[in-house]
Amino acid sequence: MRQIVIIIASLLLISSVSAETLNARIEAGKPVRLGFANEKPWAYLDSDGKPTGLINDYTIDILNRMGINHIEPVFTEWGGLIPGLRAKRFDIITGGMYILGSRCQKVAFSEPIGRFRDAFIVPKGNPKDIHDYPDVVRESARLVTGVGYNMTTSARDADSASL
């Protein structure tokens, strides 16, 4: 299975938000709007309503080191992250996000902070011998994923390749 890079789509300057616009917001005392979805352990709200999780904590730490402390969390659904960024509902987005060509056409990404691969949760003993997307297609297995996740495209591509 191909390795895919997971990144923070924050700390990057996203194509729909120019550096001048974000800098102007910061200089005017406005908060940096941090868009993220409920993606434990990457990005989520804690019990006090504060952004937390590996990527949110990492991002907020870097923003703080840059002298940016006025941060407004904006919680949204995963599928709304890139559209929301492009519509300027937030200034940056976080959460583990795979770098895909289709996404690169819409936003810019930061440098990767890790490399991860897709994984499947299967019954004990893996009775259908599922290890990759073509195996899912071969076995007509049910694949569950979220809206906007790369797995939908990967599964569709595997199905098309088998036709």
C-alpha positions as CSV (number, residue, x, y, z in Angstrom):
1,M,0.0,0.0,0.0
2,R,1.3,3.4,-0.9
3,Q,2.6,5.6,1.9
4,I,0.8,8.9,2.1
5,V,1.9,11.9,4.0
6,I,-0.3,13.3,6.7
7,I,0.2,17.0,7.4
8,I,-1.2,19.9,9.2
9,A,-3.0,22.1,6.8
10,S,-2.2,24.9,9.1
11,L,1.0,26.8,9.5
12,L,1.0,26.7,5.8
13,L,-0.2,29.6,4.1
14,I,-3.2,28.4,2.3
15,S,-3.8,29.6,-1.2
16,S,-7.2,31.2,-0.5
17,V,-5.8,33.4,2.3
18,S,-3.0,35.8,1.3
19,A,-0.2,36.5,3.8
20,E,-1.2,40.2,3.7
21,T,-4.8,39.4,4.7
22,L,-3.8,37.2,7.6
23,N,-1.1,39.6,8.7
24,A,-3.6,42.5,8.5
25,R,-6.0,40.5,10.7
26,I,-3.3,39.9,13.3
27,E,-2.1,43.5,13.2
28,A,-5.7,44.7,13.7
29,G,-5.9,42.5,16.9
30,K,-8.3,40.0,15.3
31,P,-8.0,36.4,16.2
32,V,-6.4,33.8,13.9
33,R,-9.4,31.5,13.1
34,L,-8.3,27.9,13.5
35,G,-10.6,25.6,11.6
36,F,-10.7,21.9,12.5
37,A,-13.0,18.9,12.7
38,N,-13.5,16.3,15.4
39,E,-10.6,14.0,14.5
40,K,-9.2,12.4,17.6
41,P,-6.3,12.2,18.3
42,W,-5.3,14.9,15.7
43,A,-7.7,17.8,16.4
44,Y,-10.8,18.1,18.6
45,L,-12.3,20.2,21.4
46,D,-11.6,19.3,25.0
47,S,-14.2,19.3,27.7
48,D,-13.7,23.1,28.2
49,G,-14.3,23.8,24.5
50,K,-10.6,24.5,23.8
51,P,-8.8,23.1,20.7
52,T,-6.6,20.2,21.5
53,G,-5.1,17.1,20.0
54,L,-1.7,16.4,18.5
55,I,-2.0,18.7,15.5
56,N,-3.9,21.5,17.2
57,D,-1.4,21.5,20.1
58,Y,1.5,21.5,17.7
59,T,-0.1,24.3,15.6
60,I,-1.0,26.5,18.6
61,D,2.5,26.1,20.1
62,I,4.1,27.3,16.8
63,L,1.6,30.2,16.5
64,N,2.5,31.1,20.1
65,R,6.2,31.0,19.4
66,M,5.5,33.4,16.5
67,G,3.9,35.7,19.0
68,I,0.3,34.9,17.9
69,N,-1.8,34.2,21.0
70,H,-5.2,35.4,19.9
71,I,-6.7,32.2,18.4
72,E,-10.3,31.5,17.7
73,P,-11.3,27.8,17.4
74,V,-13.8,27.1,14.6
75,F,-15.2,23.6,14.8
76,T,-16.6,22.1,11.6
77,E,-17.2,18.8,9.8
78,W,-14.2,17.2,8.0
79,G,-15.7,17.7,4.6
80,G,-16.1,21.5,5.3
81,L,-12.4,22.2,6.1
82,I,-11.1,23.0,2.6
83,P,-14.4,24.7,1.4
84,G,-14.5,26.7,4.7
85,L,-10.9,27.8,4.2
86,R,-11.6,28.8,0.6
87,A,-14.7,30.7,1.8
88,K,-12.5,32.5,4.4
89,R,-14.5,31.1,7.4
90,F,-11.1,30.3,8.9
91,D,-7.6,31.5,8.4
92,I,-5.8,28.1,8.7
93,I,-7.0,24.5,9.2
94,T,-5.6,21.7,11.2
95,G,-6.1,18.0,11.5
96,G,-4.3,15.1,9.9
97,M,-4.9,15.6,6.2
98,Y,-3.3,13.6,3.4
99,I,-1.6,15.5,0.7
100,L,-3.6,14.7,-2.5
101,G,-3.3,16.2,-5.9
102,S,-6.9,17.2,-5.9
103,R,-6.4,19.1,-2.6
104,C,-3.2,20.7,-3.8
105,Q,-5.2,22.3,-6.6
106,K,-7.3,24.1,-3.9
107,V,-4.9,24.8,-1.0
108,A,-1.2,24.9,-0.1
109,F,0.2,22.5,2.5
110,S,2.9,22.9,5.1
111,E,5.9,20.7,5.4
112,P,4.8,17.2,6.5
113,I,5.2,16.4,10.2
114,G,4.7,12.6,9.8
115,R,4.2,9.8,7.4
116,F,1.3,7.4,7.8
117,R,-0.5,4.8,5.8
118,D,-4.1,3.7,5.5
119,A,-5.1,0.8,7.6
120,F,-8.1,-1.6,7.7
121,I,-9.8,-2.9,10.8
122,V,-10.9,-6.5,10.0
123,P,-12.3,-9.4,12.1
124,K,-9.8,-11.4,14.1
125,G,-7.6,-13.5,11.9
126,N,-8.4,-11.4,8.8
127,P,-10.6,-14.2,7.3
128,K,-11.0,-12.4,4.0
129,D,-7.3,-11.7,3.7
130,I,-7.7,-7.9,3.2
131,H,-4.5,-5.9,3.1
132,D,-5.2,-3.2,0.5
133,Y,-8.0,-1.6,-1.5
134,P,-8.0,-4.2,-4.4
135,D,-8.6,-6.8,-1.7
136,V,-11.6,-4.8,-0.5
137,V,-12.9,-4.8,-4.1
138,R,-12.1,-8.5,-4.6
139,E,-14.0,-9.6,-1.5
140,S,-16.9,-7.1,-2.0
141,A,-16.1,-6.0,1.6
142,R,-17.8,-3.1,3.2
143,L,-15.6,0.0,3.6
144,V,-16.7,2.6,6.1
145,T,-15.1,6.1,6.0
146,G,-16.0,9.7,6.5
147,V,-17.1,12.5,4.1
148,G,-14.1,14.0,2.3
149,Y,-11.6,11.3,3.4
150,N,-9.1,10.1,0.9
151,M,-10.2,6.5,1.4
152,T,-13.3,7.1,-0.7
153,T,-11.2,8.0,-3.7
154,S,-8.6,5.2,-3.1
155,A,-11.4,2.6,-2.9
156,R,-13.1,4.0,-6.1
157,D,-9.7,4.0,-7.9
158,A,-9.1,0.4,-6.8
159,D,-12.6,-0.6,-8.1
160,S,-12.1,1.1,-11.4
161,A,-8.7,-0.6,-11.9
162,S,-10.4,-4.0,-11.4
163,L,-13.0,-3.5,-14.1
